[in-house]
């Protein structure tokens, strides 16, 4: 049995227990809905589109549970309410957090609210940097990024020869300084849209994913996919540049205090994050946007690596 995210909600057997249901965003073959059984208590259900997507969704759930147990206040994770499987399609239910996504929040936030959000994100980095990863990373950061780069280029053919050369050279320089880097906890897809800020200003994490290499550096770079790369602009109006710059400075300063070498490899991590998006570009305009960001950060990473 399959139920693609675009199929009518009422025809999906996994939603047959809903008194009311409303579609939310669905990515990577998953269906995400807001639903209620009694018209009063609402929750979010995330369901695999087919049996093949169930394994990935199970990993997402396991990671979310691990983060919920490990984090201690800087940010929060929605509680898991239930889980199950129907005809090979896995699903899980979680509490519905009322609030705004990070992009919407930052467009209207006061200066004090932006500072508080930066404090909480830096506190989050402190927490995950001190904790081992969920699951085992069986490869190095270099090997993980190199394999991902080769895989995306093989699938898409969208990386220009000069850009590939720049990225391979940057990764080769990265190899030595990160050879013994131990993995840590890592959200895996920490974009502004995957943050929800509730009415009290608390930050909540959503939509966990595997990263090529589980490490808090990946979360810093992923946030900069929005802060510096403007990925969110494909869906939402612009945030004030001064707000994005302030958050970026705070996060980069926190990262550099923890790992002075981070500043030199930030751009290559950011370039590789945009490379990961290439297979999912849905329109020619989106594809061009992503390619332009890859090319920009590929050039930037070599400059940064030459700095003392």
Secondary structure, DSSP 8 states (H G I E B T S, - for coil): ----TTS-GGG-GGGTT-SEEEE----TTEEEEEEESSSS-EEEEEEESSGGGHHHHHHHHHHHHHHHHH--SSSEE--EEEEEEETTEEEEEEE---EEEHHHHHHH--HHHHHHHHHHHHHHHHHHHTS--SS---S-HHHHHHHHHHHHHHHH--S-HHHHHHHHHHHHHHHHHTTT-------S---GGGEEEETT--EEE------SS--HHHHHHHHHHHHTT-GGGGTS----HHHHHHHHHHHHHHHHHH-TTHHHHHHHHHHHHHHHHGGG--SHHHHHHHHHHHHHHHHHHHHHHH--
